Amino acid sequence: MSNVEILPQVSAFIERRHGCFIDGQWVFAEGESIAVVNPATGQTLCETMDAPLEIVEQAVQSSHKAFKSGVWSKLRPADRERILLNFTRLVEEHAEELAQLETLSQGKSINMARALDLNATVEFMRYMSGWATKIEGQTFDVSIPLPPGAKFTAFTKREPVGVVVGIVPWNFPLLIAAWKLMPALATGCTVIIKPAMETPLTAMRLAELALEAGIPAGVFNVVTGGGASVGGVLTSHPLVSKVSFTGSTAVGKSVGVACMTNMTRFSLELGGKNPMIVLADADIEKAVQGAILGGLLNNGQVCAAASRFYVHRSIHDKFVEALAAAVSSMPIGDGMNCEAAINPLVSRKQQQSVLKHIELARQEGARVVTGGELLQGDGFFVQPTILADIDHSMAVAREEVFGPVLGVMPFDDEDAVIELANDNRYGLAASLWTNDLSKAMNLVPRIEAGTVWVNAHVLLDPAMPFGGVKQSGMGREFGRAVIEAYTELKSVCIAH
């Protein structure tokens, strides 16, 4: 197996002293630091700042000042679009550098970092850049009766909300940062990104590229540090107008409560325990391949990952056998190894959490078909695991694992399986596998999820809204819906 050679500029960036990016420059302060660890080795790559209160306040004031000055929001929409497209071009030119930073700090496959994290980021950035010139309102024929004989023209316009805080998780650090950054910039907002403690490097490099692209200083700031400390200050700050959070349901609820104190807009993309329903007529080979992509992408560390599989009893055993054979043959190794299909989890904490879920499933009576073991070594590896003989009441069938653990359950009745799929506090995503168009059209509306795929899973597009129902959050990413989330709707009524 061959490892990718680390670029000199990647090594140089990692070796730098790391601070927070505020007003177009790096800001440093004495105090606590946070280790950024390579999940494949357990070794520290570098240290970043756990920003003290004065640095966080400096970032908010910088963003507020930049917004009020209109240095970005008052540009012609075509000029914002041009600068954002230039920003996109720079990210594309630095794709390999960013992909390597992503893999070294997050652990994921360099193949996926290139193909998904970077390619999808560039496509999303390009798509969202175009929205800068397409923000629109509506006109209305109103029937206001007073004063007699008066005429009125009424319309709406969309205006940027102001200072936006984007809180980014560790599973897709660059991609999800772009999800929050680009619509905010397209609408004329200023942005503070707080990356996860484990994976701040690509967001930090992104800020430098934004400045190089022509985005004015103060419009895009990056603050590093802990969620409870730095994140808590940002989400409760009275000068922040919008918070976009992606992460766990428990933390997301606390973010929502903090935002309500100041009536701050917020959107939450939270956890999921996403079902994949395989009907009797489904193509088993395609369903198995869909399960591998949908369940093991990024080693299962995906909010929309398929993790509970309901397979019709007539094909259940064949499905389990084929899935286990495919999964057990997947090579395991360092994310910088192009031949490794399974890579380390992001941290020792996450590794131990996944192993506890597997052990609890064993204790409750689940059968480990393949995997389920800790791999020896300094990296944070867990074997990809297929579980069978699962009862719907077991914790592994109800709680989010966020790792390479796939639980398979048989079903006999389609009405009953829809009830089982919906019998969960989460509602982020689901998929239905069938070649029967009538069944697909009739069953999809009954599935309680923000996104339902048919004969696919976990595939996204920047034009298609994405978000959850129930405990999986509120608000939507992507498309026209996200533009609405970063703008205020102002009604204008003119008497004449």
Legacy VTK file of the C-alpha trace (Angstrom):
# vtk DataFile Version 3.0
C-alpha trace
ASCII
DATASET POLYDATA
POINTS 496 float
0.000 0.000 0.000
1.297 3.458 -0.934
0.849 6.653 1.027
0.364 10.068 -0.526
3.380 12.339 -0.200
2.568 15.349 1.961
2.914 18.637 0.092
5.583 21.060 1.389
2.967 23.805 1.782
0.845 21.468 3.913
3.762 20.762 6.233
4.598 24.462 6.366
1.017 25.399 7.272
0.821 22.774 10.019
4.122 23.947 11.520
3.050 27.592 11.770
1.902 29.252 14.956
-1.899 29.192 14.855
-4.208 31.905 16.104
-7.609 33.311 15.149
-8.217 35.093 11.835
-9.805 38.491 12.540
-9.930 41.615 10.385
-7.805 40.001 7.706
-4.904 39.010 9.947
-3.845 36.409 12.466
-4.437 37.355 16.077
-2.655 35.602 18.934
-3.087 35.562 22.692
-1.495 33.821 25.625
-3.525 31.082 27.251
-4.775 27.579 26.695
-4.057 25.705 23.486
-5.780 22.734 21.851
-3.931 19.839 20.243
-4.857 18.874 16.694
-4.212 15.134 16.451
-3.651 12.870 13.456
-6.278 10.105 13.971
-4.188 7.570 12.059
-1.263 7.807 14.479
-2.571 9.457 17.634
0.268 11.976 17.333
-0.164 15.744 17.675
0.055 17.628 14.381
-0.004 21.122 15.874
-1.763 23.267 18.451
-4.446 25.897 17.972
-5.749 28.642 20.201
-8.550 28.181 22.684
-9.654 31.765 22.148
-10.105 33.811 25.320
-13.137 36.040 25.775
-11.403 39.190 24.511
-10.490 37.508 21.217
-14.044 36.271 20.699
-15.335 39.770 21.401
-12.818 41.209 18.952
-14.124 38.880 16.243
-17.750 39.838 16.851
-16.941 43.544 16.860
-14.953 43.136 13.649
-17.836 41.362 11.923
-20.382 43.865 13.219
-18.303 46.820 12.064
-17.788 45.277 8.623
-21.512 44.682 8.243
-22.544 48.153 9.373
-19.985 49.800 7.092
-21.517 48.120 4.047
-18.079 47.204 2.736
-19.605 43.901 1.591
-23.400 44.195 1.781
-23.526 47.392 -0.304
-21.432 46.053 -3.156
-23.258 45.521 -6.404
-24.576 41.927 -6.420
-22.533 41.277 -9.569
-19.375 42.344 -7.726
-20.105 40.020 -4.810
-20.698 37.218 -7.290
-17.422 37.935 -9.088
-15.423 37.917 -5.839
-17.103 34.722 -4.642
-16.357 33.017 -7.954
-12.740 34.113 -7.577
-12.774 32.647 -4.060
-14.125 29.392 -5.519
-11.360 29.348 -8.126
-8.688 29.710 -5.442
-10.156 26.862 -3.410
-10.124 24.694 -6.527
-6.503 25.626 -7.248
-5.525 24.692 -3.669
-7.649 21.533 -3.659
-4.852 19.048 -2.981
-3.447 21.158 -0.169
-6.881 21.428 1.490
-7.638 17.734 0.946
-4.416 16.726 2.685
-5.097 19.050 5.623
-8.566 17.510 5.879
-7.272 13.935 5.868
-4.398 14.539 8.269
-6.621 16.158 10.901
-9.915 14.268 10.396
-8.636 10.826 9.409
-10.803 10.272 6.327
-9.581 8.766 3.075
-7.612 11.138 0.862
-9.677 9.737 -2.010
-12.854 10.951 -0.349
-11.274 14.235 0.723
-10.461 14.907 -2.916
-13.627 13.582 -4.538
-16.202 14.662 -1.988
-14.871 17.235 0.434
-13.076 19.308 -2.191
-15.041 18.638 -5.367
-18.378 18.994 -3.604
-17.169 22.123 -1.799
-16.114 23.737 -5.064
-19.410 22.849 -6.741
-21.386 24.194 -3.792
-19.334 27.394 -3.735
-19.823 27.926 -7.453
-23.560 27.283 -7.197
-24.019 29.583 -4.224
-21.909 32.372 -5.746
-24.569 32.711 -8.433
-27.264 33.421 -5.853
-25.685 36.813 -5.145
-27.372 38.143 -8.302
-30.650 36.257 -7.958
-32.090 37.388 -4.624
-35.610 38.647 -5.222
-38.858 39.796 -3.623
-42.480 39.911 -4.751
-45.053 42.549 -5.673
-48.639 42.517 -4.401
-51.978 43.922 -5.431
-53.237 45.206 -2.079
-56.765 46.322 -1.180
-56.149 48.892 1.538
-59.406 50.892 1.883
-58.102 54.060 3.551
-57.893 56.879 2.781
-60.629 56.766 0.139
-59.264 56.935 -3.378
-55.636 56.289 -2.412
-53.489 53.946 -4.468
-50.830 51.674 -3.074
-47.870 49.742 -4.437
-46.606 46.979 -2.170
-43.604 44.707 -2.489
-41.091 42.726 -0.471
-37.328 42.773 -0.535
-34.772 40.506 1.078
-31.992 42.027 3.148
-29.003 40.335 4.833
-29.620 39.451 8.467
-26.252 40.798 9.674
-23.517 38.966 11.585
-23.719 35.195 11.101
-22.031 32.590 13.316
-21.418 29.208 11.696
-20.579 26.379 14.103
-18.984 23.541 12.144
-18.642 19.870 13.179
-15.579 17.667 12.791
-16.872 15.154 10.234
-16.810 17.417 7.136
-14.892 20.489 8.329
-14.357 22.211 4.967
-17.589 21.228 3.241
-19.909 22.218 6.093
-17.969 25.443 6.672
-18.714 26.291 3.032
-22.388 25.369 3.538
-22.619 28.107 6.161
-20.166 30.615 4.733
-21.247 30.858 1.104
-24.987 31.625 1.429
-24.191 34.148 4.145
-21.673 35.898 1.887
-23.926 35.670 -1.169
-26.683 37.527 0.698
-24.325 40.226 2.021
-23.844 39.042 5.606
-20.570 38.937 7.506
-19.497 35.609 8.978
-17.664 34.129 11.953
-16.822 30.451 11.549
-16.065 28.415 14.659
-14.603 25.084 13.537
-14.568 21.992 15.698
-11.628 21.718 18.094
-10.479 18.516 16.412
-10.456 19.844 12.832
-9.836 23.608 12.526
-7.099 23.634 9.876
-9.083 23.829 6.642
-11.343 26.624 7.918
-8.250 28.592 8.897
-6.690 28.151 5.472
-10.027 29.005 3.848
-9.992 32.408 5.561
-6.630 33.247 4.001
-7.896 32.300 0.553
-11.008 34.435 1.045
-8.884 37.489 1.741
-6.715 36.744 -1.285
-9.863 36.460 -3.413
-10.925 39.987 -2.523
-13.369 39.451 0.333
-12.785 42.505 2.556
-11.125 42.173 5.950
-13.624 41.566 8.737
-16.245 40.010 6.459
-15.014 36.466 7.176
-13.421 35.750 10.545
-12.406 32.417 12.111
-12.328 31.821 15.863
-11.005 28.558 17.295
-11.722 27.018 20.666
-14.110 24.961 22.744
-17.793 24.603 22.092
-18.918 25.406 25.619
-16.615 28.416 25.946
-16.120 30.030 22.531
-19.295 28.611 21.002
-21.346 29.607 24.016
-20.165 33.229 23.877
-20.840 33.481 20.142
-24.340 31.990 20.230
-25.466 34.246 23.078
-23.865 37.463 21.821
-26.384 40.292 21.239
-24.592 41.506 18.086
-24.997 38.146 16.366
-28.079 38.032 14.121
-28.026 34.413 12.940
-26.500 31.141 14.155
-26.145 28.086 11.919
-25.221 24.987 13.910
-24.438 21.456 12.756
-23.797 18.860 15.442
-25.442 16.734 18.094
-29.050 17.127 19.118
-28.166 17.767 22.768
-25.811 20.633 21.957
-28.139 21.934 19.254
-30.943 22.353 21.769
-28.698 24.412 24.031
-27.730 26.573 21.043
-31.402 27.186 20.283
-32.124 28.193 23.884
-29.157 30.610 23.905
-30.295 32.182 20.641
-33.833 32.722 21.886
-32.537 34.911 24.704
-31.648 37.578 22.129
-34.270 36.512 19.545
-31.373 35.508 17.297
-32.316 33.579 14.167
-30.993 30.022 14.189
-30.954 26.851 12.113
-30.014 23.448 13.480
-28.875 20.395 11.511
-28.641 17.701 14.147
-28.379 13.967 14.640
-29.981 11.115 12.765
-30.760 7.421 13.117
-31.535 6.955 9.480
-33.422 3.891 8.171
-32.760 2.100 4.898
-35.813 0.060 3.892
-35.183 -2.720 1.371
-38.372 -4.186 -0.132
-38.648 -7.734 -1.459
-38.330 -6.692 -5.120
-35.158 -4.615 -4.614
-31.949 -5.421 -6.470
-29.817 -6.976 -3.700
-26.484 -6.134 -5.311
-27.413 -2.475 -5.728
-28.871 -2.337 -2.229
-25.656 -3.750 -0.737
-23.565 -1.203 -2.603
-25.977 1.487 -1.406
-25.616 0.247 2.155
-21.822 0.458 1.958
-21.902 4.012 0.597
-24.787 5.121 2.776
-23.543 3.445 5.947
-19.748 3.572 5.749
-19.055 6.878 4.007
-16.509 8.687 6.182
-16.465 5.547 8.350
-20.098 6.105 9.311
-19.391 9.550 10.739
-22.185 11.178 8.737
-25.373 12.648 10.183
-27.410 11.259 7.270
-25.700 7.848 7.250
-27.841 4.734 6.987
-27.443 2.838 10.248
-30.588 0.731 10.707
-31.491 -1.540 7.830
-34.950 -3.039 7.489
-34.745 -5.825 4.885
-37.689 -7.960 3.752
-37.418 -11.395 5.296
-37.425 -13.121 1.889
-34.076 -11.519 1.002
-32.734 -10.745 4.493
-30.224 -13.592 4.760
-28.847 -13.038 1.259
-28.514 -9.319 1.965
-26.656 -9.895 5.248
-24.349 -12.458 3.669
-23.499 -10.213 0.709
-23.068 -7.132 2.903
-20.798 -8.959 5.358
-18.664 -10.369 2.539
-18.219 -6.920 0.998
-17.493 -5.162 4.279
-15.038 -7.770 5.603
-12.939 -7.460 2.449
-12.526 -3.673 2.705
-8.876 -2.752 3.398
-8.257 -0.759 6.557
-5.551 1.870 6.939
-4.304 5.424 7.172
-6.414 7.996 5.341
-3.338 9.054 3.360
-3.170 5.512 1.984
-5.035 5.541 -1.332
-5.832 1.829 -1.118
-7.470 1.907 2.324
-11.276 1.973 2.232
-11.808 2.070 6.020
-9.929 4.703 7.994
-9.608 5.827 11.608
-12.347 7.595 13.499
-11.706 11.234 14.340
-10.584 10.784 17.956
-9.927 8.357 20.775
-13.158 9.584 22.384
-15.172 8.708 19.296
-13.453 5.346 18.988
-14.360 4.437 22.573
-17.933 5.645 22.079
-18.426 3.374 19.051
-16.904 0.383 20.848
-19.292 0.928 23.783
-22.252 0.870 21.388
-21.040 -2.425 19.920
-20.508 -3.998 23.348
-23.955 -2.879 24.509
-25.491 -4.419 21.379
-23.750 -7.710 22.210
-25.046 -7.581 25.765
-28.596 -6.965 24.531
-28.408 -10.011 22.266
-27.309 -8.746 18.857
-25.111 -11.032 16.774
-21.872 -9.685 15.334
-21.745 -10.981 11.758
-18.398 -9.373 11.011
-16.090 -6.829 12.629
-16.780 -5.332 16.009
-13.222 -5.283 17.268
-10.724 -2.626 18.233
-7.742 -2.666 15.911
-4.446 -2.605 17.743
-2.162 0.391 17.298
-1.964 4.071 18.105
-4.593 5.172 15.587
-8.325 5.412 16.317
-9.485 2.430 14.239
-12.581 0.275 14.693
-13.450 -2.618 12.405
-16.552 -1.993 10.286
-19.284 -3.972 11.991
-22.419 -5.741 10.752
-24.968 -6.655 13.442
-27.907 -9.058 13.004
-30.588 -10.562 15.268
-31.468 -7.050 16.355
-34.697 -6.160 18.068
-36.136 -2.720 17.335
-36.070 -1.912 21.056
-32.280 -2.334 21.352
-30.172 0.787 21.850
-28.225 0.129 18.644
-31.509 0.298 16.712
-32.546 3.583 18.330
-29.476 5.642 19.226
-27.038 7.357 16.884
-23.685 5.530 16.862
-21.831 7.786 14.407
-19.398 5.100 13.379
-19.021 2.062 11.093
-21.831 0.011 12.635
-24.697 -1.312 10.488
-27.622 -3.091 12.142
-29.859 -5.299 9.955
-33.416 -6.322 10.890
-35.960 -8.413 8.912
-39.540 -7.337 8.284
-42.611 -8.996 6.756
-45.194 -6.257 6.331
-44.663 -2.945 4.533
-47.109 -1.028 6.707
-45.375 -2.336 9.809
-41.903 -1.411 8.575
-42.966 2.175 7.939
-44.162 2.350 11.538
-40.810 0.970 12.723
-38.862 3.406 10.552
-40.848 6.315 11.999
-40.647 5.055 15.579
-37.587 7.113 16.434
-36.965 10.567 17.832
-34.826 11.465 14.817
-36.028 12.337 11.331
-33.107 13.506 9.243
-33.010 11.115 6.294
-34.171 7.721 5.016
-34.021 5.610 1.899
-36.390 3.181 0.220
-35.135 0.468 -2.117
-37.614 -0.942 -4.619
-38.211 -1.324 -8.343
-41.962 -0.861 -7.883
-42.808 2.743 -8.779
-46.266 2.597 -7.205
-44.867 1.393 -3.884
-42.208 4.101 -3.936
-44.736 6.850 -4.630
-47.127 5.571 -1.965
-44.569 4.871 0.784
-42.296 7.925 0.483
-44.939 10.391 1.801
-45.408 8.199 4.870
-41.724 8.290 5.909
-40.977 10.946 8.527
-37.687 12.408 7.340
-36.389 15.625 5.863
-34.879 13.752 2.905
-36.006 10.435 1.435
-33.941 8.783 -1.281
-35.257 6.001 -3.502
-32.601 3.471 -4.598
-29.854 5.742 -3.277
-28.653 7.051 0.074
-26.649 10.025 1.421
-26.326 11.806 -1.949
-26.745 15.601 -1.850
-26.952 18.430 -4.349
-26.593 22.175 -3.686
-29.978 22.858 -5.320
-31.884 20.335 -3.145
-32.821 21.505 0.386
-31.388 19.394 3.208
-32.404 19.273 6.861
-34.359 17.288 9.394
-37.642 16.949 11.244
-38.382 15.928 14.844
-35.166 15.844 16.923
-32.990 16.155 13.801
-33.278 19.917 13.748
-34.987 22.807 12.023
-34.220 24.877 8.979
-32.741 23.813 5.659
-29.385 23.997 3.946
-28.987 24.460 0.160
-31.035 25.967 -2.636
-33.486 28.834 -2.343
-34.379 27.722 1.193
-30.957 28.629 2.574
-31.075 32.085 0.995
-34.271 32.722 2.912
-32.523 31.622 6.111
-29.837 34.313 5.783
-32.143 37.184 4.847
-34.854 39.217 6.508
-38.048 39.783 4.518
-39.030 43.440 4.506
-42.463 44.535 3.295
-42.717 47.953 1.661
-46.047 49.707 1.102
-46.099 53.006 -0.839
-49.150 55.273 -0.980
-49.368 57.374 -4.131
LINES 1 497
496 0 1 2 3 4 5 6 7 8 9 10 11 12 13 14 15 16 17 18 19 20 21 22 23 24 25 26 27 28 29 30 31 32 33 34 35 36 37 38 39 40 41 42 43 44 45 46 47 48 49 50 51 52 53 54 55 56 57 58 59 60 61 62 63 64 65 66 67 68 69 70 71 72 73 74 75 76 77 78 79 80 81 82 83 84 85 86 87 88 89 90 91 92 93 94 95 96 97 98 99 100 101 102 103 104 105 106 107 108 109 110 111 112 113 114 115 116 117 118 119 120 121 122 123 124 125 126 127 128 129 130 131 132 133 134 135 136 137 138 139 140 141 142 143 144 145 146 147 148 149 150 151 152 153 154 155 156 157 158 159 160 161 162 163 164 165 166 167 168 169 170 171 172 173 174 175 176 177 178 179 180 181 182 183 184 185 186 187 188 189 190 191 192 193 194 195 196 197 198 199 200 201 202 203 204 205 206 207 208 209 210 211 212 213 214 215 216 217 218 219 220 221 222 223 224 225 226 227 228 229 230 231 232 233 234 235 236 237 238 239 240 241 242 243 244 245 246 247 248 249 250 251 252 253 254 255 256 257 258 259 260 261 262 263 264 265 266 267 268 269 270 271 272 273 274 275 276 277 278 279 280 281 282 283 284 285 286 287 288 289 290 291 292 293 294 295 296 297 298 299 300 301 302 303 304 305 306 307 308 309 310 311 312 313 314 315 316 317 318 319 320 321 322 323 324 325 326 327 328 329 330 331 332 333 334 335 336 337 338 339 340 341 342 343 344 345 346 347 348 349 350 351 352 353 354 355 356 357 358 359 360 361 362 363 364 365 366 367 368 369 370 371 372 373 374 375 376 377 378 379 380 381 382 383 384 385 386 387 388 389 390 391 392 393 394 395 396 397 398 399 400 401 402 403 404 405 406 407 408 409 410 411 412 413 414 415 416 417 418 419 420 421 422 423 424 425 426 427 428 429 430 431 432 433 434 435 436 437 438 439 440 441 442 443 444 445 446 447 448 449 450 451 452 453 454 455 456 457 458 459 460 461 462 463 464 465 466 467 468 469 470 471 472 473 474 475 476 477 478 479 480 481 482 483 484 485 486 487 488 489 490 491 492 493 494 495
